[in-house]
């Protein structure tokens, strides 16, 4: 038996490669499938099944492409209704894999087709569950992504999830290994653990949603409490996963167009493309193409693209570090953004050498900002998540979370300079780029964010543990 978790940190997503006696099952693959094909070839094994735990909302799975390249069937659990050919398994149905057996456990609640796959060893003993978004480590899947407005509420789905957990998962032995689809950082849950593998017994002790004495009403209240609106790109990714999508190779070929500065400028002016700069924030603040949006590859790139650009059909022009063009396009396509139409050849340095106009993000050290905070007409805007702000923030700072920045545009001063900060500097530069693209230029980014401000002795509120909020 060989089980490999293929974890992609920028998506907080786990795909799984299971091999036994030359037969392979892939669970929740990423859209770029070459690594699975190469691994199977190296193992001299054949991909027999492609298993999907549900229609994913936060990324585009590789099931359609992988099935075309291997001939392996795509398997969903009950209630799934994809537009392409697939096996819709019954609850309790078993699929042999070498010496192993994969059993379908229908566990609706996160979505109505959500399914957990139970892996049994050669002796028939329960070994592991691949729980998708039904059960995370420290949390469970949010129950608000599959609502049918007229017939089903998030409370209804939460109640169904309660039953799934109690009837299908919690009765399993404590030594069963839990392999979830996501870890900390994913928007599919609220408060996941940083670990990506655990035993079910430990989850019964640590996971608030698996308390033995928990009533259904308590579960529904706790699971639905504090849910933020899901990112706008989620339904678009569900649609792609359900109906199919273009091969990522074709997407990459179409976007791999090197444009010199003149051609790039013409394309930016004559199309509705977003100019997306994916360099490090320290480089972006020193100079960037005017009205470009910063979302750096070195942060939570794909989720922020999805949350802030939102429309997966949006044409995109890229400014990248040299050699990072392919990586940027791949990571965009992972979340369904297939509209890259070209990139700036030679990067931003080529733009500058051509004498093109460029913009900067005014920045100030935390120590200097501290000396000015509190003076008349000097406001501070905190773009961290609301939970981070409530836990601890600068006295008198405004909470304007990056996720919902567009809802706060009217709050920013029109004339007086103001400060922006996040936790460490990444999100505040994203916010600054968005504001500048909207014509708001009287801002200053605080270098190092909240952490640097605290170290500089800025006045902050008393700390409140996030778990008590």
C-alpha angles and dihedrals in degrees: 000000000000121000120179125183109210102201123192108199099196089059095032084228132146123205119183136222114195120182132181127165094341096314123112136197119194118202122201097343124198118249095256101071103178094098090059092047093049092047092051090049091049090051090046087232136129128238103238103172139022107202124195120195092201143319100299119224102190101052142016110253123220096229098111095049094041091052091051092050098044107025089231115145122250112233126202130172127247120308094028114132109182122176092232132064113285142145110255100204126211123237107272095017114145131215120197118226114182105295091343136081128214114206124198115232110186105217108172123181107087084055127347093248094046111136136185118211116218115205117209122195126231090278093053093253118144106252110167145348126222097208103182109196094331095086126018127178105274094358147038132237118284111257099213103078100080103043119147099210096218100041113021134045130193087254090056091051092046089054091051090049090052090056093046092053094045097043104035111023111024094056089062119101119276093240093061109117118235118218109182128193094235144027138194113329098036118124090218091084139024111233115007125174120252091238118091101201130042143148121265089235092060091047090054086058100039106031113087091208093058098056108145094222095045117126122218091247091053091048093050092049095047097043094049097040115108097005110160120212110277118250112276094240093062097088090047092055091047089054092052093047091049100041103029135251146225119287109266090229090063091047091052093047092052094049097043094093116134110213124193115226094268093049091045091051092049091049091049092050098042101043134052090242123143111230102226117195112199100178123115115292091241089061094044095054091054093055141338143162107281115265092010119143120232121219109151125217090224093066134050089308106166098042091050092048089052094046098044107030090034099171108093090198092060113124111237134200114197133219107190140160107270111277094021097090095100093046091052093050092046093051091047091052092050087071096038101265099137097155102098107138100178148321137240107266110227091014126243093325089065089051091054094045089056089057094244119163114261138182134221136205110237107232134188134192119255090243093055092044090052091056091054100040111104095030119121116283094009109121128179124213120199112205097185121113116288090247090056090049094049091049093056135336145158112284109262094007117143120237110230105157115210091231090064101028093131089062091058101047093110091057096065116095115256097210114009119079116252137188129243126197141163129178099292111350108276101094096040090058089051088051092047092052092051093048092048090050086056092052097261105130104151093095137113124203116220109227114233093012126224094342092058091045091054091048089051090056099252116168111261136176122258113281118256119192108243091228090064096051 
